[in-house]
């Protein structure tokens, strides 16, 4: 079945949609493979459909072929089965009986995965299938899902224990979601002190500071002036304003890191247990750096360098690509070039190419857009002088990588010292980012373990206001009310009042005790 004939329609909380779904749900074959094998009854299903099917995003969808409804897909937010970060949804698919066995399930699962990524920034799609549901196992495997193996599932509301197989399809890079936010302490050119001995000492001192701050990586820059700028490039206005009035190639000549420093600094990083990174600006630079790094970084102004992108792809290593001074077309070309070369694990960095960058220019709302548009991890390369504001906000918006310049002293000469963080500020940045990511949780709204005591003590339920004899008529305001239970047993939710009001009690109920649904005939 061609993908072009398939589309989706958002389900609505209306009777027409609920009745069609219930009809498909009550098909004997569907029931036999479901966790709830009793046929749905309209009155209870209509209430269930309205109250639970639309409680979270994404909302359920109909599968359409040529405009005809031929299937139904429901989503539910769940934790990732392997603890990875990002948004994971559990998926269940139900096809019209006459549409089974024609490859529609495979096609729909592939198409809906693209929909979930582009429209809802979903990172992982998860499914649990009864062991005996052989046809569904084949469907999920053919739709590029990975078999996570067998497991035992307890169906909470029925008490049944059943054997299942679990499936996952990762829509974004697993590499960036299998670790905490990756914090890069950007040394840039701040190692340069004027002599070989002093340069090496400063570079090592910067590594020590990054280690003390508990950053994940320290990054330098590796370039040769003749492979970056044309010979008569002239002055940079922003550097001239900072007092560096030489031709840009003269500045680059002075700040160029000798290739022989790479091995020494990489070795010192290994000794100190921090990742060594360096940004290369030419194929020769890349070749010099590659043996010493596990992750590559390409700077904003190199986003249009096809050879660097292809080399990064061919390396098989994850790539961090900054997007400063670039628009959608530039980024799309770079992403496609990287992917065509076989590149996989890409993180696009929102970056404002201004030094320092005003807070108002950080444009952090591009982070979720970059993630949806290109299906990649995202991060922030922050050139603002504020130590923590941009990084913390970026983490809240989904950043997997944070990069920030740092120095030992803002008064040192050079292009990057003035706006860089001081050692204590870098340490505080790391602390704040870790707190921010710890606060995010998994995005699933439920009663947390930390809330259980007060949830039982202080939530309102239907509580007996005095002793109620067996057979006595239950009446709100007479013998029960909507109250907090304290140390008494919590009664049923007040939404169930109509099921109890005006009916005789089936048992003796003590004063303060919570009412149960079974307390009324």
N, C-alpha and C positions, 0 to 999 in steps of 0.2 A: 504494500500500500504506500503510495508516494507521500512523503512528508508534507508536500505543498497542499494536500487536500485536508490536512488535519489542523484544527484550531481549538481554542479553549473559550469557554463562557463561564464567567463567575456565577456561582450558585447564589441564590437569594433566599432569605428566610420567608418564603411564601409557600402556600400549600401545593401549588402545581409542581414545584421542584421537589418538595419533600415526598409527595406521593410517588413520583417516578423513581426516586432513589429507594424508597421503601419497597417498591415492586421488584426492582433489581436485587435488593438486599434479601428478599424473601424467596428468591429462586432456590430450589432444592440443592443444586450443585454449589451455589454460593454459601448457603447455610452450612453444608457439610464441611466446608473448609474454613469456617469462621470460628472465632473464639466464643461467640454467642450464637448457639445453634437453634434457639427458640425463635420462631417467626415473630417479626415486629408487629405490634398492634398499633393502629393509627393514633389513638388518643395519647398513649405514652410516647410513641415515636415522634409525633408532632412537637410535643414539649421538649423531648431530648434534642431534636434537630435544631430548634430555635435557640435553646440555651447553651448547647455545647459545640455545635458545628461551626459557629462563628465567633468563638471566644478568643481566637488568636489569629494572627496573620502568619502565612497566607490563608485566605479563605478557600473553601473547596471549589472545584471547577468541574464543569461538564466537559467531556471530550466530544468534539464535533467532527463529523465527516460530511463535507458538503452541506454544512449547516444543520445536519441532523444530530441529535444527541444520541451517542452510542456508548457512553461510559461516564464514570464518575470517579474523581480522585479527591481524596481527603488528606489533609496535612495536620501534623501535630508537632509542636516544638518538643524536643527531647534532648537530654545531654548526649554528647558524642560517646559512642560505646567504648572508645579508647582514650577518652579524656582530652581530646584535642579541643582547641579554642575555636571560636567562630559559631555560626548558626547551623544547627543540625535539625532537620525535620524528619519525622517518621511519616512514611507514605503508604497509603493503601489504595488500591485500584480495583474497581468493580465494573466489569463490562456487561452490556446487555447480553442476555443468553445467546441470541442469534448471531452475535459478533465474535464469539469465542473461536479460537483455533485458526484465525486468519492473519496472525502477525500484528494485530492492532495493539495489543498490550505492549510489545517491544517498542513499536513506533511511538506510542503515547508516552512511555516512560522516558525515552530519549528526548522527546520534544518538551516534556514538562520539566525536565532537568534544566534545559536552556532557559525556559520561562522563569524558573525559580531563581536562577543565578542573575539574570538580567533585570528582573522586576523586583526581587525581594532580597538580593544579596545573600542567598543561602549558600553555605559552604559545603554541606554534606547532606546527602539524602540516604535515609536508613529505612530498612524494612525488616519485619519479622514474619516469617511464613511457617505455617504448620508443616511438620516434617512430611506428612502424607500428601501435601499439595504439590505433586510432581510438576504439573504444568506451569505453576507460578515460579517454581525454582528455575525452570528452563527460560521463562520469560525474563526474569531479572538478570540472569547470567548473560543472555543475548543482548540485553540493554546496557551492557558495560558495568554492571554492578559486580562487586567483589564478594565472594562467599567468605564470611567471617567464621563459619563453622556452626556446629550444633550448640544448643543451649536448652535449658528448662525454663518455662515461663509459667508463672502463677497468674491466672486471670482473677483479679482482685474481687470482682463482684459476684463471680460464680464459685470461686474456690477451686476451680479445676487446675490441675497441673498438666501441662502438655509439652511435648517435644517440638522444638522449632529449629529453623535455620535462620541465620541473620545475614543481611546483605547491606553493603554500603557502596555508595558512589560519591567519590570526592570531586567536588566541582571547582575547588580552588586548591592551590599548592599546599600539600600536607607539610612540606618542610617548614613553612613559616608559622603553621598552626600547632606544631608539635613542641613548641618551646615558649618560654616567657617572651614578652616584648624585648626585642633585640636592641640594646642601647649602644650606640657608637660614639665614642669620644673622639671628635675630629681634631687631630693635631694640625692637619694641613701643612702649612709652611712654618709653623711656629717653632720648629726644631732648629731653625737656622740662626746661628750665633756668630758666624764669621770665620771660624777656623775648624778644621776637621775634628780636633779634639773636643772643642767646645760644642760643636754640632752634635757629636755622638753623646756627650754628657747630657745635653738638653733633651735630646730625643729619649734617652733612657729615663730622665727625670719625668718627662711627660707620661711615659708608660707607667711609671710608679704611681703617678697621680691617678691615672685611669684605673689602675688596679685597686688603689685605696678607695676609690669611689664606687667600686664594684660594677663598673661598666662591663659589657660583654666583649667589646672590641675597641681597639684604638686604630685610627686610620690616618695615614699620611698621603702625600701626593707625589707622583713620580712623572716627570716630564722633561722634555728637551725643548728649548725655545724655538728651534728651527722647525719642529714638527707641530707647532701650535699656531703661531702667528706669522703673517707675512713679514718680510724684512723691514718694511717701512710702515709698520702698524701705528706708530705714534704713541701718545700718552693715553692712559685711562683717566677719565675725568674723576672718578670716585677715588682712585689712588692719588691723583694729583691733589685733590682736596685734603687727603690725609697726609700730605707732605712728601709723597713719593712721585717726583716729577720726571723721572727718567722715562725713556722709551720702554714700552711694555716688554720688549724682548730683552732689554738690559735687566729688568726686574726678574724676569723668568730665568735668565742666565744665572743670576745671583742665587735664586731660591731653588734651583734644580737639584734634586737629591741624587747623588752618585749611585749608580746601580749597585756598587759593592756594599752600600749601607744596608740594602734590603735584607741580605742574609743575616747580618749582625743583629738588626732590630727584630727580625722574625724569630731568631733564636732566643733573644732576651724575652720576647713575648711568650714563647713556649715555656721558658723557665718560670715566668711569673703567672702562667695559666690564664692568659688573656688572648683573644683572637687578634692576629695581625692582619690589617687590611691596608691597601694602598690603591689610590685611583690612578690608572694609567691614561695617558692622553694620546698615545699612538700605538700601532702594532708592536714596535720595538719595546715600548714601555710595558705593554701587556705581557710580552714574552718574558721580560725580566721579572715581573711581579708574579706570574702564574705559579711557579713552583712553591711559593711561600704562603699562598692564601687558599682558604677553603670557600670563600665567597668573593665575588668580584663586585666592584662598584664603578659605575660610569657617571661622570659628572653631567650636570645640566647642559653645558654648552657642547658636550660630545654626543648628545642624543641624535644628531644627524650624521654621525660617523659610522657608515655601514660596516667598515672593517672591524671596528671595536665590537659592535653588536654581534657580528658573525663569530668573531673569536670567542666572545663570552659564551655564545650558544654552543660552539664546538667544544668548549672546555668541560661541559657537563656540570658545571658548578652553578649554584644559585647566583642570580644577578640582582643587585640593587641599582635602580636607574632613576636618577633625579630628573624632574620635569620643569625646572625653573625656566622662565622666559619661553615656554612652549605652549602651543595650542593643541586642540584635539587632533588635528591632522598630523602634526609632527609626532605626537605620542603614538597614534595608531600605526604610522609607518614604522616607527622604532619597534613597537611590540610585534608587528608582523614580521619584520626582518629577523628579530631574535627567534621567533617561533619557527620561521622557515629554516633557520639554521639548526633546528633541533633543540632550542632552549626551552626549559620547562618552568623552573622555579623562579618566578619574576616578582619583584616587589617594586612598585612605582612610588616614588617619593614626591609628595607635594613639597614644593620649594619656591620661595620668593627670591628672585635674583637681585637682592638689594642688601647692602652691607653697612650698617645693620638694617634689618627689615622692620618697618613699623608694625606693631601688633595688628593694626587695622588691615595690613596687607597679607596676612598669613593665609586667608581664604581657605580655612579648614573644612568648609562644607564640600570642597572638591574631593575629599577623601572617600566618602561613600559613593560619589559619582564615579571616580576612577575605578573603584572596586566593582561596581555594577557594569560599567562600560567595557572593561577589559578582562574581567574575571580573574583578577590577580590580587595578591596581598598589597597593602598600601602602608605608607609610612610618612614621616615628616622630617625633612631636613630644615632645621629651624635656624635662621640667621638673626632672629630678634635678640635683643639684649636681656629680655625677661628670662630668668633661668628655668621656670617650671610651667608657666601658663600655657604656652603653645603645646608642649609635649603632653601635659595632662589632658588637655582638651582633645588632642589628637587621639590619645589612647581611648577616650570615651567614644570617639567616632570610628574606632576600629583599627587604629594604626598597629602594625606589627613590628615596625622599626622606627626608632628615634635616633636622629643624628644631631649633634650640637658641637660647635667649636669650643675649645677650651685653651687656656694658657696658664702660665705661672704668674704673669703680671700684665695688666692692661697697658702699662706704660712702655713696654718693650717695643723696639722698632720693627716694622713689618706690616703687611697688609691686613693680617687677620687677628692681631692681638687686641685691638681696641674694643671689638664687640664680642670677644670670646668670654666664656665663663671662667671664673677663678676656681681653684681647686675645691673650696668649700661649697661653691654653688653647683659644681658638677656632682658632688656627693649628694646634695639636696635634691637635684634633679632626679638622680637614680632612685632615691628614697620615695619621692613623690610619684614617680611613674609606677613603682612597685605597689604603692598603696592604691593608685588609681586602677590598675589592672585587677588587684584583689577585690576591689569594690564592684566590679562589673558582674560577677556571677555568671550563670549560664543562660540568663534571659528567660527562664521559665518561671512564671508567677505561680507560687504555691506557698503553703505554710512551711517555713524553714524550721529545721531542728531548734534553732535558737529562739523561735517564737512559740514552741509547743506549750510551755508552761502557761504563758499568758493567754494563748489561744483557748485553752481549756478553762482558764479561770475567768477571763474577762469578756469573751465573745457572748453575744446574746443568743438565747434559745428560748424554747417554751418551757417554763419552769412552774411547778406547782407552788401556789402561794399559801396553801394550807394542805392539810391531809385530805386526800381524796379517796373515798371508799370505792370498792369494786361495784360497778353498776351505776355510779353517780354520773350525771351528765356533765361533760366537759364544757365549761363556758369561760371565755376570756374575760378577765376582770372580776370573775366570781371565784374560780378556784385555780386559775393559771394566768400567767402574764408573760410578756416578752421581757426577760430579765437576764442579768449576768449571773452565772451559777456560783462563782467563787469556788469553794472546795466541794460543792455538790456536783453530781453528774450533769454534764451539759445536755440539755434537751435538743430536740430536732430543730432544724432551721425554721424560723417564723414563716417561711414561704409555704410550709405544710399546714398552716392553721386550718384551712378549709377541710382537710382530711380528718381533723380531730374535733373541730367545733360542733357542739350540739349532739355528740355521740356519747354513749355510755362507756365508762372506763372498764377495761377488761381485767384490771388488777387493782390492788391497793397501791396507792402512790403516796410516798411520804412527803411531808412539807419540804419544799425547796428542791425536790428531786426533778430531774429533767424528764419531760414526756417523750415517749417513743412512738413511732408510727403504729406499732402493734398495740398501743394502749387504747385504741378505739375500735369498736366493731364495725 
